[in-house]
């Protein structure tokens, strides 16, 4: 499980050619950090942290996000994001794609 985490974090940055900038907590690099909630029911009882992170946790466990030293999510809430505006943009995009493709849109259809 530790290897999976290492691969996702360090090798992910390396293969994206961002390892000089991010991928590890090293002086001079940008600090991209997530803090996960290990007290949530979906990881109880917690046995091994790496295993829980890889196999049990999901987006609901993300408590805090720091990108390039700036807090972007705090105590489970996104900061500086207008969610209503974002939702309107996403819905407009969906409507455009369905219309352009000539596909009837039925939000309550099965499948």
N, C-alpha and C positions, 0 to 999 in steps of 0.2 A: 504494500500500500504506500509506503514511503517513496518507493521508486515511481509509482504512478503520479504522486504529487510532484515529485521533483521533475519528472518528465513534462508534466503540464505547465509548471511554472518556469523552470530554468530553460528547458529545451524549447518550450513554446516561444519564449523571447528570442532564443538563439536562432531558431529556424525562421522567425520573422525578421531576423537581422536587427533586433532591438536590444540584444543583450548588452550592448555598451551603454544603454540608457535605462533599462529596466530588467526585471527577472530575478533580482536578488537584492537584499538590503545591504547595499555597499555604499560607502561614502562617494558622493558625486553622482549617484544614480537617482532617478525619480522614485519617490516612495509611493508605490501603488500597493495598498494594503486592504485586505478585507478582514473584518472581525465577524466570526461565526458564532451563533448561539448554540452552544452544546448542551443547554439545559432544556431544549425543546423536546416534546414528547416523541417526535419521530426519530430521535437518537437515544432514547432511554431504553434500558440502562446503558450508559456510556461505558464501553469496555476499553477500546483503543481509539485514540483520537484520529490517527491517519485513516484507519478503516472506516470510522464514522464519516469523516469528510468525504472519502471516495465513494462509499457505497450507500450511505443513509441520508446525507444532507442534500438539500435542494435549495432553490432560491429563497424559500421562506426562512432559511437559517441565516441569511445574510443580514447582519445587524447594522454594521457600519462599513462604509467604503471610503477610502482615501485615495485620490488619484493625483499624482504629482504634488503631493503634500496638501491638497485641498480636500476638505471633507465634502463628499457628494451625497452621502446617505448617513443619517445619524439616528440611532435608536429605531431603526426600521422605516424611517421616513426619508423619501428623496428630498433633497434641498435644491432650491433654485430651478425647479421644474414645474411648469404650468401644466398639470395633468389634464385639465379640461381642454386646453388648447391642443395638446398632443393627441388626445382622444379624437377631437374633431378632425385633425389632420389625418390620422390613421383611417377614420371612417370615410373621409373624402377620397383617400387613395384607394381604399377597397371599392367604393362605389364607382370610381373611374375605371378601375381594372375590370370589374364585372361588366360595366357598360361597353367598354372598348372590345371586350371579348364576346359580347352578345349573349352573355349568360344571365338568365333570369336570377334575381337575387331573392332568396327566401330564407330569412334568418331562423325560421322554425322548422325547416325541412329536416327529415331524418338523413343521417349519413353525412 
